[in-house]
Amino acid sequence: MYGYFFGEMEIKMNTVVQTRWKNWLSQSLEDADLTAELQAMAEDEKTIEDCFYKELEFGTGGLRGVIGAGTNRMNIYTVAKATQGYADYLNESFVSPSVAIAYDSRIKSERFAEVAAEVLAANGIRVYIYPELMPTPALSFAVRNLNCSGGIVITASHNPAKYNGYKVYGADGCQITTKAAKEILARINAVDIFFGVKSMQFAQGIEQKRISYIGEETVEAFIRAVSAQSLCGDAAYDKSVSIVYTPLNGTGLKCVLRCLKENGFTNISVVKEQAEPNGHFPTCPYPNPEIREALELGLKEAKRLGSELLLATDPDCDRVGIAVKSEDDFVLLSGNEVGMLLLDYICKRRLALKRMPKNPLVVKTIVTIDMAKRIAADYGVQVIDVLTGFKFIGEQIGFLEKKGEEDRYILGFEESYGYLTGSYVRDKDAVNASLMICEMFAYYKAKGQSLLDVLNGLYTKYGYCLNTLHGYEFEGASGFRKMQDIMEKLRDNCPKTWMGRKIISVSDYQMSITRYNDGRVEKIDLPVSNVLKFELEDNLSVVVRPSGTEPKLKMYMSVSAGSREEAGDLERHFVKELEAMFA
C-alpha cells in the first residue's frame, strides 16, 4: 500500500512538473536564453524535474540557485516574483519605504539588480542602487546610512560560477529574521510569476527619480567606518611588509585596496589574473578562499615576490581567507584559527590602548571553535553562541543597540571565514577583516613573530583543538529527500556511543531541546533550525545541518587532543564512522 502511494505521488509530481514547464514554454519570454534552454530540455525529463519540481526556496538567506530557466532556477522571473513579494511586504510594513541595492561580479548580477529595482520602483518604493559592483558589507552599510527600510544584494557568495543569489536585508542592515522571511514568503507565494508582477523600465525609474544611484560619499563613509576599527595606536607596526591580495575576480578590489592604502600599507601586490571582475571565474571554478585551489595563483605570486602573507576575499567580499609563509611554503589558516588570532589580538590591543569596554562581548556561532571561550575568559570577555549564519551575530548587535550597549561588542566571527569588529554594519565584512588581519600581521612582524608563531603559542597555552567541516552534495529532488532522510535517521536512531565515546548530550535545534544521557532535558532559547549537535566525552562534538544556501549536508567536527597529529588521526576515524551512517 505504501509503495503504491509513493508511486502515485511520483506520477502527480511528474504531472505538475510537466505543466509548469509547458507553461513557461508557452510564454513570450524577455530573455531569449531562457526560451532556448526550455526548448533544449524537451527530451530530458530529469532536467525538467530539477528545474521545475519546486520553486526556488526563499528564506532568511533569500534565494540562491543555479542560473537558468524554471521555477527552481535564478532568472529574471524568479527574481521579479521574489521582489514583488518583498515590495508587498514593505508597502504593508512601512510608510514611504525605500530599499538599497548592490550586486557582485557574477553572471547576470547587474541585470538581476536592475530587475529588482524596476519592480520596487513600479510598486512606489524608493530605490537606491550602487552604480557599480560593490561588496556585500557596503550594502549593509548603505541601508543604515541612507535610512532605508531594507536592502537587496545580488550574490551567490563563494558558490561556483553557475550560481547566483538574492539576499534581503532589514532596516537594521542585518539579513532578515525568520519571522520576516516567512511573511515575505507568504506574499511571494501569492504572486503569479508572469502576470502578478508590477514593473517599469530602469531608465524610466531613473528619469522619474524613483531610482537613484548611491553616491561616492556613501562609499567614503563606509571606508571611514572600517578604518575607525584600527587598533594601531602608537605601537610599532611594519606596514611596509609585502602582502599579496586577490579579490578572486569579485568585488573586493576597490574597497580593500583603498582601505589598506589609506591605513598606511605601502607594499600590496594584486594577482593580475584575478583582479578584474569576471563572473565566470576563469582561474578558479570554485571561488572560495577556504580552499587551496582558489589561491594557487596568489600563492605562486607570493612565492615569486617573497611575500609572507596572502589575502583572498570571496566574490562579494564578505569573507576572507589567508595563507602565511612557513619556511619554503605557505600554510592556509582556517576560519577558526584566524578568528582566534583576531580575538587575542583585539583583546590585547584594546587593553593596551585602554579601549576595552565595560563587559566586553564576543559573538560566535555554535559550530565555531569552542577554544575561543578559553581565550576570551582570560581577558574577561563574555562569549555568546548563536545559530549558524552571520545574521544571528548581526541580530545580537541589534539587541545591544536597543539597550544602548553596542560598544560592548568587540568581535563576531564564524568558522566559515566571516569576521566583523564593529557595529557599523550588521554582516560579516571582508574589508574590515582584511584591514585587521594585515594590521595584526604587521604588529607581530615588527616583534619578530609570524602568525604561525602566535597561533602555536595559543595552542600551547590553551590546548590543541581541531575543527573541520565536511560537506556532502545532494543535488536535485532525490538529493533533497536524501538529506531529509539522513537528518531524521540521526534524530530518531542515534547510537549511544561513537568511536567508543559516550554521547553526553544531543541538542535538537528544530525541537528546541537538549537531551542529556542522564535523562535531563533543557530548552534551547534560539530560533528553530534543522540542526543537530552531539556532545561526546573528551571534548568531542559534531554538528550536522543541511545548508541553507547549497544542496549540501554539512558536518562540523571538533576534536581535542594532545597534538595536531593525534587530533587528525582521531578525526579521520570519527568521520569515517559517521559517513557510514549516511549510507
Secondary structure, DSSP 4 states (H G I P E B T S, - for coil): -HHHHHHHHHHHHHHHHHHHHHHHHTS--S-HHHHHHHHHTTT-HHHHHHHHSSPPP-BTTBEEEEBSSSTTSBSHHHHHHHHHHHHHHHHHH-SS-EEEEEE-SSTTHHHHHHHHHHHHHHTT-EEEE-SS---HHHHHHHHHHTT-SEEEEE--TTS-TTEEEEEEE-TTSSBPPHHHHHHHHHHHHTS-TTTS-----HHHHHHTTSEEEPPHHHHHHHHHHHHTT---TTS---TTS-EEEE-TTSSHHHHHHHHHHHTT---EEE-GGGTS--TT-TT-SS--TTSHHHHHHHHHHHHHHT-SEEEEE-TTSS-EEEEEEETTEEEEEPHHHHHHHHHHHHHHHHHHTT-PPSS-EEEEETTS-THHHHHHHHTT-EEEEE-SSHHHHHHHHHHHHHTT-GGGEEEEEETTTEEE-SSSSSS--HHHHHHHHHHHHHHHHHTT--HHHHHHHHHHHH-EEEEEEEEEE--HHHHHHHHHHHHHHHHHS--SEETTEEEEEEEETTTTEEEETTS-EEE--S---S-EEEEETTTEEEEEEE-SSSSEEEEEEEEEESSHHHHHHHHHHHHHHHHHTT-
